[in-house]
Structure formats: C-alpha cells, structure tokens
C-alpha cells in the first residue's frame, strides 16, 4: 500500500476536506470518524494501510 500525505484544509461538521500534499488538484471529502480525534484544520496526516495518523 502506498503512503500518502494530506493536510486538513477545512472541517464541515462531521466531514473534513483533505488536500494531497503531492498533487495540487487532489482533494478528498472524508468523514471525521475515519480521522484521529486530535485532527483539526491545518493538521498534517499520513495515510497508509487504510489508516490516517497525525504527523
């Protein structure tokens, strides 16, 4: 599984917008339940093996 890095650019209630740090145009809209509890706007995340972790 490939490791990807994201930055949380916006939080909308139970969802968050993530921006892929290596691809200018790639953004994800994802449920906050899938993210670590300490995730907030501006948080950097690492995604690997179907899991997000704060870096």
Z-matrix of the N, CA and C atoms (Angstrom, degrees):
N
C 1 1.445
C 2 1.524 1 109.33
N 3 1.275 2 116.43 1 133.62
C 4 1.457 3 122.96 2 -179.42
C 5 1.533 4 110.67 3 -77.01
N 6 1.306 5 116.43 4 140.74
C 7 1.464 6 122.01 5 175.69
C 8 1.518 7 108.84 6 -88.32
N 9 1.339 8 116.49 7 133.68
C 10 1.462 9 122.20 8 177.82
C 11 1.520 10 108.58 9 -126.36
N 12 1.324 11 115.40 10 152.77
C 13 1.462 12 121.74 11 -179.61
C 14 1.521 13 109.45 12 -120.74
N 15 1.336 14 115.00 13 136.80
C 16 1.454 15 121.88 14 -177.65
C 17 1.517 16 110.39 15 -133.87
N 18 1.341 17 114.90 16 158.48
C 19 1.459 18 122.50 17 170.84
C 20 1.525 19 106.99 18 -122.86
N 21 1.323 20 116.63 19 135.00
C 22 1.467 21 121.12 20 177.56
C 23 1.524 22 107.13 21 -76.30
N 24 1.332 23 116.31 22 117.70
C 25 1.463 24 119.32 23 -177.52
C 26 1.522 25 112.41 24 -99.53
N 27 1.342 26 117.34 25 -23.60
C 28 1.465 27 119.79 26 179.50
C 29 1.513 28 109.86 27 -160.92
N 30 1.324 29 115.85 28 144.88
C 31 1.457 30 121.34 29 174.70
C 32 1.521 31 107.85 30 -118.44
N 33 1.336 32 115.78 31 126.54
C 34 1.464 33 123.22 32 178.57
C 35 1.525 34 108.38 33 -120.18
N 36 1.316 35 116.52 34 89.04
C 37 1.462 36 120.37 35 179.14
C 38 1.513 37 112.11 36 62.17
N 39 1.320 38 117.24 37 -114.48
C 40 1.460 39 122.41 38 -178.00
C 41 1.524 40 113.16 39 -89.53
N 42 1.328 41 117.22 40 8.17
C 43 1.461 42 121.24 41 -177.96
C 44 1.522 43 110.66 42 -128.31
N 45 1.326 44 115.37 43 158.18
C 46 1.461 45 121.27 44 178.97
C 47 1.525 46 109.84 45 -135.15
N 48 1.317 47 115.14 46 146.76
C 49 1.461 48 122.64 47 173.54
C 50 1.517 49 107.60 48 -99.07
N 51 1.332 50 116.26 49 124.15
C 52 1.461 51 121.88 50 179.19
C 53 1.523 52 109.43 51 -112.48
N 54 1.334 53 115.92 52 138.87
C 55 1.464 54 121.18 53 176.51
C 56 1.519 55 108.36 54 -109.82
N 57 1.318 56 115.67 55 125.41
C 58 1.470 57 121.75 56 177.63
C 59 1.525 58 107.55 57 -68.14
N 60 1.313 59 117.49 58 125.34
C 61 1.472 60 120.66 59 -174.62
C 62 1.526 61 113.30 60 -71.97
N 63 1.327 62 117.84 61 -20.59
C 64 1.467 63 120.69 62 -178.37
C 65 1.521 64 113.46 63 -98.18
N 66 1.322 65 117.78 64 -9.74
C 67 1.468 66 121.12 65 -178.20
C 68 1.527 67 108.55 66 -129.34
N 69 1.313 68 116.75 67 117.03
C 70 1.468 69 122.52 68 -175.79
C 71 1.528 70 113.54 69 -55.91
N 72 1.319 71 117.73 70 -41.87
C 73 1.461 72 121.04 71 -171.35
C 74 1.525 73 114.61 72 -96.74
N 75 1.303 74 118.75 73 -1.66
C 76 1.459 75 120.42 74 -175.55
C 77 1.528 76 111.50 75 -91.22
N 78 1.340 77 116.16 76 118.55
C 79 1.459 78 121.52 77 173.80
C 80 1.520 79 108.39 78 -130.49
N 81 1.329 80 115.84 79 152.49
C 82 1.463 81 122.41 80 178.70
C 83 1.511 82 109.61 81 -122.73
N 84 1.315 83 116.87 82 145.32
C 85 1.449 84 124.33 83 172.94
C 86 1.521 85 105.13 84 -111.45
N 87 1.330 86 118.06 85 112.67
C 88 1.457 87 121.46 86 -169.09
C 89 1.529 88 110.56 87 -135.28
N 90 1.326 89 115.91 88 148.67
C 91 1.464 90 121.44 89 177.86
C 92 1.526 91 109.97 90 -67.54
N 93 1.328 92 116.70 91 135.39
C 94 1.470 93 120.91 92 179.98
C 95 1.522 94 112.00 93 -64.89
N 96 1.315 95 117.71 94 -22.54
C 97 1.468 96 120.91 95 178.72
C 98 1.524 97 111.32 96 -61.81
N 99 1.322 98 117.96 97 -21.86
C 100 1.461 99 121.93 98 179.45
C 101 1.529 100 112.57 99 -86.36
N 102 1.329 101 116.91 100 -7.93
C 103 1.457 102 122.27 101 -176.53
C 104 1.527 103 110.74 102 -103.50
N 105 1.326 104 117.68 103 157.21
C 106 1.466 105 120.15 104 176.14
C 107 1.531 106 111.26 105 -58.88
N 108 1.327 107 116.89 106 150.26
C 109 1.466 108 122.13 107 -177.33
C 110 1.524 109 113.58 108 -58.13
N 111 1.322 110 117.94 109 -33.30
C 112 1.464 111 121.27 110 -176.71
C 113 1.527 112 113.98 111 -82.07
N 114 1.326 113 118.10 112 6.77
C 115 1.456 114 122.57 113 -178.93
C 116 1.529 115 110.70 114 -67.81
N 117 1.324 116 115.71 115 133.13
C 118 1.458 117 122.74 116 177.82
C 119 1.530 118 107.48 117 -145.26
N 120 1.327 119 117.58 118 172.21
C 121 1.464 120 120.19 119 177.78
C 122 1.526 121 109.71 120 -58.57
N 123 1.321 122 116.07 121 134.35
C 124 1.454 123 121.75 122 -178.67
C 125 1.518 124 114.21 123 91.32
N 126 1.324 125 118.03 124 -6.91
C 127 1.462 126 121.92 125 179.85
C 128 1.524 127 110.15 126 -70.00
N 129 1.317 128 117.26 127 137.49
C 130 1.463 129 122.91 128 174.79
C 131 1.522 130 108.64 129 -95.04
N 132 1.329 131 115.44 130 133.57
C 133 1.457 132 121.84 131 -176.54
C 134 1.519 133 111.23 132 -124.60
N 135 1.315 134 115.21 133 149.79
C 136 1.458 135 122.34 134 172.39
C 137 1.520 136 107.04 135 -115.37
N 138 1.343 137 116.28 136 130.90
C 139 1.460 138 121.63 137 179.95
C 140 1.522 139 108.68 138 -114.29
N 141 1.319 140 115.92 139 119.98
C 142 1.450 141 121.25 140 176.86
C 143 1.521 142 108.51 141 -154.20
N 144 1.298 143 116.81 142 145.70
C 145 1.471 144 122.69 143 179.64
C 146 1.534 145 112.17 144 51.00
N 147 1.335 146 116.27 145 44.20
C 148 1.471 147 122.98 146 177.04
C 149 1.520 148 112.70 147 61.83
N 150 1.330 149 117.99 148 29.78
C 151 1.464 150 122.10 149 -177.68
C 152 1.529 151 109.78 150 -141.48
N 153 1.334 152 115.41 151 138.08
C 154 1.464 153 121.62 152 174.92
C 155 1.513 154 109.13 153 -100.17
N 156 1.345 155 116.32 154 141.24
C 157 1.462 156 120.19 155 173.68
C 158 1.520 157 108.95 156 -140.57
N 159 1.337 158 115.23 157 146.55
C 160 1.463 159 121.76 158 179.94
C 161 1.524 160 108.81 159 -74.69
N 162 1.334 161 115.37 160 135.83
C 163 1.465 162 119.56 161 176.40
C 164 1.513 163 110.44 162 -120.09
